[in-house]
Amino acid sequence: MAEFIKIYEENPNPKEIKKVVDVLKAGGLVIYPSDTVYALGCDITHKGALERIAKIKGVKLEKANFSFVCEDLSNLSDYVKQIDTSTFKLLKRALPGPYTFILPGNNNLPSVFKKKKEVGIRVPDHSITQAIVGELGNPIVSTSIKDEDEVIEYTTDPELIYEKWDDLVDVVIDGGYGGNVASTVIDLTSGEPELIREGKGSLEI
């Protein structure tokens, strides 16, 4: 059974954040709130946890399009090839915010993602997410949790999320009601920004 942990967005309790991070470091899966929808995440360095997420999503790990959720842009050079000034300025303007930017990956990607040419980078504008990633010290690999209901698409009530995911994950964070619009996805691998999915983020960046 998953643990259900209440954390307040206005003032995340460091003790509760540490509890979540300890679970991530041990290879656990965590459902957490972001500036868009609730998401499922694990420690990027833990292969067993990555495999669990891929299994839940029904995809092959090496082909999975998961996002790397970072605390800020300082993690970028760890996983992304050198980018030009205009791309970096765009990222600085947009992040933290409700965007996923697809960027060319470098040779330092975790071994399971070695064959991937590109990575999706997220820096959510959400105090709970930033506190978790900051305490963890490296990115979370993350994917949105979808609802079977095609009209709703994303569940916003953490208690309903807990009921549904109780047996599949180790922690569900109750950070209040979530959003139901996913991030805007923009591909920056060709130099020119290309819109892949219109979501919560404004396109006027």
C-alpha positions as a printed Julia matrix, in Angstrom:
205×3 Matrix{Float64}:
   0.0    0.0     0.0
   1.16   3.47   -0.85
   1.67   6.11    1.81
  -0.59   9.18    1.43
   1.37  12.29    2.44
  -0.16  15.75    2.77
   2.23  18.54    1.75
   1.18  22.19    1.49
   2.26  24.04   -1.64
   2.58  27.39    0.2
   5.08  25.98    2.68
   6.33  22.44    1.99
   7.35  20.75    5.25
  11.05  19.74    4.95
  10.41  16.63    7.07
   7.72  15.4     4.65
   9.88  16.3     1.64
  12.76  14.25    3.1
  10.39  11.32    3.62
   9.44  11.43   -0.09
  13.08  11.75   -1.17
  14.1    8.76    0.97
  11.47   6.7    -0.88
  12.81   7.91   -4.26
  16.41   7.11   -3.29
  15.33   3.6    -2.29
  13.85   3.02   -5.76
  10.27   3.94   -4.93
   7.65   5.49   -7.2
   5.97   8.74   -6.2
   2.91  10.55   -7.53
   3.34  14.27   -7.01
   1.65  17.56   -7.98
   3.21  19.91  -10.53
   2.3   23.22  -12.14
   0.2   21.26  -14.67
  -1.19  17.81  -13.8
  -0.29  15.18  -11.19
   2.63  13.07  -12.37
   4.35   9.76  -11.64
   8.08   9.97  -11.0
  11.21   8.17   -9.8
  14.9    8.85   -9.24
  16.68   9.14  -12.61
  19.63   7.12  -11.25
  17.56   4.1   -10.16
  17.2    1.58  -13.01
  14.76  -0.69  -11.16
  12.39   2.22  -10.53
  12.61   3.31  -14.19
  11.68  -0.23  -15.23
   8.67  -0.19  -12.88
   7.36   3.03  -14.45
   7.85   1.67  -17.97
   5.95  -1.49  -17.01
   3.04   0.53  -15.55
   2.89   2.64  -18.72
   3.13  -0.46  -20.92
   6.19   0.75  -22.85
   9.75  -0.47  -23.42
  12.03   1.56  -21.15
  14.6    2.4   -23.83
  11.84   3.74  -26.1
   9.83   5.56  -23.43
   9.36   9.32  -23.78
   9.63  10.33  -20.14
  10.46  13.88  -19.04
  13.45  14.78  -16.92
  12.14  17.05  -14.16
  14.89  19.4   -12.97
  15.03  21.94  -10.15
  16.46  24.59  -12.51
  18.56  24.88  -15.66
  21.82  23.99  -13.87
  21.15  20.28  -14.59
  20.87  20.92  -18.31
  24.5   20.28  -19.28
  24.36  16.93  -17.47
  22.02  15.47  -20.08
  21.76  17.9   -23.0
  24.26  18.75  -25.74
  25.56  22.3   -25.8
  22.79  24.64  -26.93
  23.04  28.01  -28.66
  22.4   31.35  -26.97
  18.94  31.93  -28.46
  17.74  28.5   -27.28
  19.11  29.14  -23.8
  17.4   32.56  -23.67
  14.09  30.92  -24.64
  14.5   28.37  -21.84
  15.37  31.12  -19.34
  12.24  33.06  -20.32
   9.9   30.08  -20.14
  11.22  28.19  -17.1
  10.21  27.48  -14.44
   6.86  27.01  -16.13
   4.34  24.61  -17.69
   6.54  23.53  -20.6
   8.36  20.42  -21.74
  11.26  21.26  -24.05
  12.66  18.52  -26.27
  16.42  18.97  -26.58
  19.29  16.92  -28.07
  20.62  14.45  -25.5
  24.33  14.01  -24.77
  26.5   11.01  -23.87
  25.89  11.33  -20.11
  22.31  10.06  -20.26
  21.56   7.18  -17.86
  22.56   3.86  -19.46
  18.95   2.82  -20.13
  18.46   5.94  -22.29
  21.79   5.72  -24.13
  20.11   5.16  -27.51
  17.9    8.21  -27.19
  18.86  11.17  -29.37
  16.67  13.64  -27.48
  15.26  14.3   -24.02
  12.26  16.18  -22.67
  13.24  18.69  -19.97
  10.75  20.09  -17.4
  11.3   22.71  -14.7
   7.86  23.01  -13.08
   6.9   26.23  -11.34
   5.72  24.39   -8.23
   7.23  24.59   -4.75
   6.62  20.91   -3.85
   8.24  19.61   -7.04
  11.2   21.96   -6.69
  11.7   21.04   -3.03
  11.72  17.3    -3.86
  14.17  17.61   -6.76
  16.36  19.99   -4.76
  16.56  17.6    -1.81
  17.11  14.61   -4.12
  20.03  16.32   -5.85
  19.28  15.05   -9.36
  16.29  15.02  -11.73
  13.18  12.88  -11.42
  12.13  10.89  -14.47
   8.46  11.66  -14.86
   5.29  10.99  -16.82
   1.76  12.4   -16.5
  -0.86  10.11  -15.02
  -3.84   9.81  -17.32
  -7.42   8.98  -16.47
  -9.43   6.36  -18.36
 -12.2    8.94  -18.69
 -11.55  10.51  -22.09
 -13.49  13.63  -21.21
 -11.62  14.39  -18.0
  -8.3   12.91  -19.22
  -6.41  13.9   -16.04
  -7.58  13.22  -12.47
  -7.29  16.34  -10.31
  -8.38  14.96   -6.89
  -5.43  13.46   -4.95
  -7.74  11.18   -2.92
  -9.13   9.62   -6.11
  -5.58   9.28   -7.44
  -4.59   7.51   -4.22
  -7.52   5.07   -4.51
  -6.55   4.18   -8.06
  -2.76   4.0    -7.67
  -2.52   2.67   -4.11
  -1.17  -0.75   -5.16
   1.15   0.5    -7.91
   3.25   3.18   -6.24
   4.93   3.83   -2.89
   3.83   7.41   -2.13
   0.98   9.63   -3.29
   1.41  13.27   -2.31
  -1.71  15.25   -1.51
  -0.74  18.72   -2.65
  -4.33  19.88   -3.12
  -6.35  19.72   -6.32
  -4.18  19.49   -9.44
  -4.7   20.93  -12.9
  -6.18  19.06  -15.84
  -4.18  20.63  -18.66
  -0.8   19.07  -19.44
   2.38  20.98  -20.3
   2.98  22.58  -23.66
   5.6   20.5   -25.52
   8.06  22.36  -27.76
  10.75  20.64  -29.85
  14.02  22.6   -29.96
  16.19  19.92  -31.58
  16.23  21.53  -35.04
  17.04  25.06  -33.91
  13.59  26.43  -34.7
  10.95  25.9   -31.97
   8.3   23.43  -33.14
   5.04  22.99  -31.25
   4.35  19.3   -30.56
   1.47  19.67  -28.08
  -0.41  22.77  -27.03
  -1.03  22.68  -23.3
  -1.03  25.03  -20.36
   1.98  27.11  -21.43
   1.43  30.27  -23.46
   2.88  30.16  -26.96
   3.98  33.79  -26.64
   7.4   32.93  -25.23
